[in-house]
Every structure is written in C-alpha cells, then in structure tokens.
Amino acid sequence: MLLIDSSVWIDWLRGSDTDAVRFVQAREAQEELALTQMIYLEVLQGVSSERQFAATQRSWAPKPFWRHWTN
C-alpha cells in the first residue's frame, strides 16, 4: 500500500505532470493507493464547486482505497 500525500493528489487531479504524479501512476498497477481522512479533507478543501467535487469523486471511485475507506 502506498500512502499518497495531499499535494500529490491535488497535482494528479489537476492533471499536472510532476515527478511525484508520474511515480504514483507508475506504481498504481503494483500497489493499492491510500490516503488518510486528513489527506482526504485537505484535498476537498481545494474543491470550489459541485462540479469539481463530482469530478474528484469520479477520479477516486475506481480506486481500491475508496471502496475500503467508505465501507
């Protein structure tokens, strides 16, 4: 399991091409991606509209941690 910092999630959701985002994308096939409740809240603090919130949920929905975390 790979714990991803909020700054990396934010870059990923914005479509930024950073070293950290590329690293996580490369590891995604081999490891579950994880976040804590605090990281989740930090990412959501940057969401400024219902549209962004829905897009964030869609991005995270297929991730294994999302199913585990919400159950």
Residue frames as a rotation matrix with the C-alpha (Angstrom) as fourth column:
MET 1
0.586 0.811 0.000 0.00
0.811 -0.586 0.000 0.00
0.000 0.000 -1.000 0.00
LEU 2
-0.549 -0.759 0.351 1.32
0.777 -0.618 -0.119 3.42
0.307 0.207 0.929 -0.97
LEU 3
0.266 0.595 -0.758 0.22
0.808 -0.566 -0.161 6.42
-0.525 -0.570 -0.632 1.11
ILE 4
-0.226 -0.263 0.938 -0.10
0.848 -0.527 0.056 9.47
0.479 0.808 0.342 -1.15
ASP 5
-0.673 -0.105 -0.732 0.28
0.543 -0.743 -0.392 13.00
-0.503 -0.661 0.557 0.25
SER 6
0.357 0.908 -0.219 -2.44
0.544 -0.393 -0.741 15.56
-0.759 0.146 -0.634 -0.44
SER 7
0.071 -0.378 -0.923 -0.11
-0.518 -0.805 0.290 17.68
-0.852 0.458 -0.253 -2.58
VAL 8
-0.912 -0.402 0.075 0.38
-0.177 0.552 0.815 14.75
-0.369 0.730 -0.575 -4.96
TRP 9
-0.325 0.881 0.343 -3.36
0.818 0.444 -0.365 14.01
-0.474 0.162 -0.865 -5.11
ILE 10
0.410 0.478 -0.777 -4.02
0.111 -0.872 -0.477 17.66
-0.905 0.109 -0.410 -5.88
ASP 11
-0.399 -0.633 -0.664 -1.44
-0.650 -0.315 0.691 17.68
-0.646 0.707 -0.286 -8.67
TRP 12
-0.907 0.072 0.415 -2.84
0.268 0.858 0.438 14.43
-0.324 0.509 -0.797 -10.06
LEU 13
-0.016 0.999 0.048 -6.44
0.795 0.042 -0.606 15.69
-0.607 0.028 -0.794 -10.01
ARG 14
0.397 0.088 -0.914 -5.36
-0.236 -0.952 -0.195 18.91
-0.887 0.293 -0.357 -11.72
GLY 15
0.943 -0.057 0.328 -3.62
0.317 0.450 -0.834 16.92
-0.100 0.891 0.443 -14.43
SER 16
0.615 -0.784 -0.085 -0.17
-0.765 -0.620 0.176 18.23
-0.191 -0.044 -0.981 -13.51
ASP 17
0.820 -0.441 -0.364 2.83
0.154 0.784 -0.601 16.34
0.551 0.437 0.711 -14.87
THR 18
0.450 -0.662 0.599 5.18
-0.883 -0.428 0.192 16.22
0.129 -0.616 -0.777 -11.89
ASP 19
-0.539 -0.724 -0.431 7.79
-0.575 0.690 -0.440 13.67
0.616 0.011 -0.788 -10.84
ALA 20
-0.800 0.257 0.542 5.59
-0.425 0.395 -0.815 12.63
-0.423 -0.882 -0.206 -7.90
VAL 21
0.273 0.952 -0.136 2.49
-0.758 0.126 -0.640 12.16
-0.592 0.278 0.756 -10.08
ARG 22
0.266 -0.243 -0.933 4.45
-0.803 0.479 -0.353 10.09
0.533 0.843 -0.068 -12.59
PHE 23
-0.811 -0.581 0.071 5.87
-0.502 0.628 -0.595 7.96
0.301 -0.518 -0.801 -9.76
VAL 24
-0.460 0.720 0.520 2.41
-0.481 0.291 -0.827 7.26
-0.747 -0.631 0.212 -8.34
GLN 25
0.479 0.657 -0.582 0.98
-0.840 0.151 -0.521 6.50
-0.254 0.739 0.624 -11.77
ALA 26
-0.132 -0.628 -0.767 3.80
-0.720 0.593 -0.361 4.03
0.681 0.504 -0.531 -12.38
ARG 27
-0.942 -0.273 0.193 3.23
-0.322 0.582 -0.747 2.33
0.092 -0.766 -0.636 -9.00
GLU 28
-0.225 0.955 0.194 -0.58
-0.941 -0.162 -0.297 2.24
-0.253 -0.249 0.935 -9.25
ALA 29
0.344 0.363 -0.866 -0.60
-0.688 0.725 0.031 -1.09
0.639 0.585 0.500 -11.09
GLN 30
-0.313 -0.593 -0.742 1.55
0.087 0.760 -0.644 -2.76
0.946 -0.266 -0.187 -8.40
GLU 31
-0.887 -0.084 -0.454 0.21
0.455 -0.001 -0.890 -1.22
0.074 -0.996 0.039 -5.18
GLU 32
0.282 0.957 -0.067 -3.01
0.924 -0.252 0.289 -0.03
0.260 -0.144 -0.955 -3.65
LEU 33
-0.568 -0.383 0.729 -3.06
0.218 -0.924 -0.316 3.74
0.794 -0.020 0.608 -3.30
ALA 34
0.024 0.525 -0.851 -4.04
0.971 0.192 0.146 5.03
0.240 -0.829 -0.505 0.11
LEU 35
-0.432 -0.151 0.889 -4.94
-0.052 -0.980 -0.192 8.20
0.900 -0.129 0.416 1.90
THR 36
-0.786 0.184 -0.590 -5.90
0.616 0.152 -0.773 9.15
-0.052 -0.971 -0.233 5.41
GLN 37
0.314 0.948 -0.056 -9.02
0.948 -0.317 -0.035 11.03
-0.051 -0.042 -0.998 6.41
MET 38
0.264 -0.286 -0.921 -6.90
0.262 -0.897 0.354 14.14
-0.928 -0.335 -0.162 6.95
ILE 39
-0.819 -0.574 0.022 -5.45
0.139 -0.161 0.977 13.94
-0.557 0.803 0.212 3.44
TYR 40
-0.386 0.781 0.491 -8.97
0.909 0.233 0.344 13.44
0.154 0.579 -0.800 2.06
LEU 41
0.550 0.622 -0.557 -10.14
0.739 -0.674 -0.024 16.58
-0.390 -0.399 -0.830 3.88
GLU 42
-0.170 -0.701 -0.692 -7.11
0.106 -0.711 0.695 18.59
-0.980 0.045 0.195 2.72
VAL 43
-0.887 -0.116 0.447 -7.82
0.436 0.102 0.894 17.71
-0.149 0.988 -0.040 -0.91
LEU 44
-0.048 0.972 0.230 -11.51
0.975 -0.005 0.223 18.55
0.218 0.235 -0.947 -0.56
GLN 45
0.168 0.051 -0.984 -10.66
0.545 -0.837 0.050 21.96
-0.821 -0.545 -0.169 0.92
GLY 46
-0.728 -0.546 -0.414 -9.42
-0.045 -0.564 0.824 22.95
-0.684 0.619 0.386 -2.52
VAL 47
-0.599 0.603 0.527 -12.66
0.794 0.361 0.489 21.95
0.104 0.711 -0.695 -4.24
SER 48
-0.902 0.163 -0.401 -14.57
-0.032 -0.949 -0.314 25.11
-0.431 -0.270 0.861 -5.09
SER 49
-0.341 0.836 -0.430 -17.65
-0.939 -0.279 0.204 23.82
0.050 0.473 0.880 -6.90
GLU 50
0.388 0.589 0.709 -20.07
-0.538 0.769 -0.345 20.92
-0.749 -0.247 0.615 -7.07
ARG 51
0.897 -0.076 -0.436 -18.61
-0.386 0.349 -0.854 20.10
0.217 0.934 0.283 -10.47
GLN 52
-0.091 -0.996 -0.021 -15.07
-0.751 0.082 -0.655 19.79
0.654 -0.044 -0.755 -9.07
PHE 53
-0.265 0.063 0.962 -16.39
-0.851 0.455 -0.264 17.72
-0.454 -0.888 -0.067 -6.17
ALA 54
0.754 0.615 0.232 -18.16
-0.402 0.711 -0.577 15.32
-0.519 0.342 0.783 -8.55
ALA 55
0.654 -0.589 -0.475 -15.03
-0.461 0.187 -0.867 15.07
0.600 0.786 -0.150 -10.72
THR 56
-0.348 -0.787 0.510 -12.92
-0.897 0.120 -0.426 14.29
0.274 -0.605 -0.747 -7.64
GLN 57
0.079 0.467 0.881 -15.32
-0.670 0.679 -0.300 11.57
-0.739 -0.566 0.366 -6.55
ARG 58
0.943 0.262 -0.206 -15.30
-0.321 0.549 -0.771 10.06
-0.089 0.793 0.602 -10.05
SER 59
0.252 -0.934 -0.252 -11.50
-0.673 0.019 -0.740 10.06
0.696 0.356 -0.624 -10.07
TRP 60
-0.565 -0.508 0.651 -11.31
-0.824 0.309 -0.474 8.31
0.040 -0.804 -0.593 -6.71
ALA 61
0.384 0.865 0.323 -14.28
-0.879 0.449 -0.158 5.94
-0.282 -0.224 0.933 -7.10
PRO 62
0.799 -0.019 -0.601 -12.47
-0.306 0.848 -0.433 3.20
0.518 0.530 0.672 -9.05
LYS 63
-0.250 -0.957 0.149 -9.51
-0.618 0.040 -0.785 3.22
0.745 -0.288 -0.601 -6.65
PRO 64
-0.112 0.195 -0.974 -9.42
0.427 0.895 0.130 0.29
0.898 -0.401 -0.183 -4.20
PHE 65
-0.895 -0.266 -0.358 -8.87
0.428 -0.285 -0.858 2.55
0.126 -0.921 0.369 -1.18
TRP 66
-0.689 0.691 0.217 -12.11
-0.653 -0.723 0.226 4.38
0.313 0.014 0.950 -1.93
ARG 67
0.163 0.780 -0.605 -14.18
-0.286 0.624 0.727 1.22
0.944 0.055 0.324 -1.63
HIS 68
-0.203 -0.304 -0.931 -12.36
0.726 0.591 -0.351 0.17
0.657 -0.747 0.101 1.56
TRP 69
-0.958 -0.288 -0.015 -12.48
0.228 -0.725 -0.650 3.61
0.176 -0.625 0.760 3.11
THR 70
-0.552 0.806 0.211 -16.20
-0.729 -0.590 0.346 4.19
0.404 0.037 0.914 2.57
ASN 71
0.108 0.608 -0.786 -17.31
-0.047 0.793 0.607 0.75
0.993 -0.029 0.114 3.82
